[in-house]
Amino acid sequence: MKNEEIEALANDLIERLNINKLPIPVEEIPQHLNIELQYESFDGQIDGLLYRDEDSEQYVIGVNSKHLPNRRRFTIAHEIGHFLLHHGESIYVDGGSFQVNFRDSESSEGVNIEEIEANLFAAALLMPKELVMETVMKRLKNGIDFLHESEELEKIANDFKVSVQALCIRLGRLGYTF
């Protein structure tokens, strides 16, 4: 799927749910999609997962409760991206099957197209283009100078409840240079 299509899908979801404030209430979105949100203490490298049983129409996003709030928010948005964009891998247990998408340390490495797309969706959902541009123009009147504006970048990241790293990646994808 093209980046513009992923961006449009995130924007459509925001509009459909009439979300117009920061930070995007990503923890509330799953219930509107008939997805149960659960926080679990996952061991190992698992950030989160999306479980879907199409037969029973049961959908669950599991989020690693050990992670910091901003990382949990990104994981939720990432799994919503999988829900809307991908079918997941089939797993068979006791004669039944269901699909699972995992978010782990490899998700951010940029090698799996589905993970790249889910990350793009998560960034677009948590940091909608128009709101990012509006916020940057308001806070950084002279443009972005990463070394001199790090405090303002931290404030902007806090407005969106994302990490500075996620914000900088998003700004780069939107054409801002440092």
Secondary structure, DSSP 8 states (H G I E B T S, - for coil): --HHHHHHHHHHHHHHTT--SSS--TTTHHHHTT-EEEEE---TTEEEEEEEETTTTEEEEEEETTS-HHHHHHHHHHHHHHHHH---EEEEETTEEEEEEEEEGGGGSS-SHHHHHHHHHHHHHHS-HHHHHHHHHHH-TT---TTT-HHHHHHHHHHHTS-HHHHHHHHHHTT---
